[in-house]
Amino acid sequence: MNNDESNWRPLPDPHREPTEAEPVEKSVRRWARSLVLGDPNVLKTITQQWNSIVGQSVADHVQPASLRDRVLSVTVDDQAWITQLRYMEHEIIQRLDALIGENAISEIRPLRHRESHSEDL
């Protein structure tokens, strides 16, 4: 038996509760991976704090919609707000980083929201 085989241990079961304290680095990595999948608690936090992050005048026209792979998609009610978001994106991302963790959001992707009108029915 070579030395590699004598040190072999099975990988821990990710679904089992840890029996001892977990290093902070491991916890942070697991948290970061959860953001890639679009952790609903992170989106909920963003949505709850949105007015204070972007200001009321922006929040009246732009709302968070989804979070996936570090990309925050937002709905906008007018094309002009897409342009405005491009100018504000860096600052908004910095504010989001302060709220939910550094590098949690890499991009803000605006989606045009079309409201239903009675003549469309």
GISULSUL-V381785 format. One record per residue. PHI is phi in degrees with one decimal (none if undefined). OMEGA is omega in degrees with one decimal (* if undefined). Layout:
# GISULSUL-V381785
PHI;OMEGA + PHI;OMEGA
This chain:
# GISULSUL-V381785
none;178.8 + -84.6;-174.1 + -62.4;-179.8 + -63.2;-178.4 + -69.8;-178.6 + -72.4;179.6 + -96.7;-176.7 + -67.3;173.9 + -139.8;178.1 + -66.1;176.0 + -67.0;178.1 + -67.8;177.6 + -75.6;-176.6 + -67.0;-177.7 + -93.6;-179.6 + -90.7;177.1 + -64.7;177.8 + -64.5;-179.3 + -92.8;178.1 + -138.0;-178.4 + -58.2;-178.9 + -101.3;177.7 + -59.6;-179.1 + -56.9;-178.9 + -56.9;180.0 + -66.5;178.1 + -63.5;179.9 + -65.0;178.2 + -62.2;179.4 + -63.4;178.0 + -62.4;-179.7 + -62.6;178.0 + -63.1;-179.5 + -64.6;177.6 + -66.3;179.1 + -61.3;-179.2 + -84.8;179.0 + 83.2;-179.9 + -52.4;-177.4 + -63.9;178.6 + -68.3;178.0 + -67.8;178.2 + -62.0;178.0 + -61.8;178.1 + -61.4;178.5 + -60.2;-178.4 + -62.0;-179.6 + -65.9;-176.2 + -100.4;-171.4 + -53.9;-178.8 + -58.2;-179.2 + -75.6;179.2 + -74.8;-173.0 + -107.6;-176.1 + 92.0;-175.5 + -61.2;-176.5 + -64.3;176.6 + -76.6;-178.0 + -60.3;176.8 + -65.2;-175.2 + -121.7;-174.8 + -132.2;-179.5 + -134.4;176.8 + -64.9;-178.2 + -118.8;-178.2 + -157.8;177.2 + -135.8;179.2 + -152.4;179.3 + 51.7;177.7 + 68.4;178.0 + -106.9;176.8 + -92.4;175.2 + -90.4;179.7 + -128.0;174.7 + -93.9;177.2 + -124.4;-177.0 + -96.1;-179.6 + -155.1;-179.0 + -54.6;-178.7 + -60.4;-179.8 + -73.1;174.8 + -63.6;177.4 + -63.4;179.8 + -60.0;179.5 + -62.2;178.8 + -59.7;178.5 + -71.3;-175.0 + -94.0;-169.3 + -53.4;-177.2 + -60.1;-179.8 + -66.2;178.5 + -63.2;179.1 + -62.6;176.9 + -61.4;178.7 + -66.9;177.1 + -65.5;177.0 + -58.6;179.4 + -65.5;-177.6 + -81.2;-170.6 + -116.5;177.4 + 127.2;-177.1 + -61.5;178.6 + 63.9;178.1 + -72.9;-179.9 + -121.3;179.3 + -105.2;-174.5 + -156.6;171.1 + -114.3;-176.4 + -112.4;179.2 + -76.3;175.7 + -122.9;-179.5 + -72.0;178.3 + -97.6;-179.5 + -104.8;179.0 + -78.7;177.5 + -73.1;175.9 + -121.9;-176.5 + -60.0;-179.6 + -72.1;177.4 + -81.0;-175.0 + -80.7;*
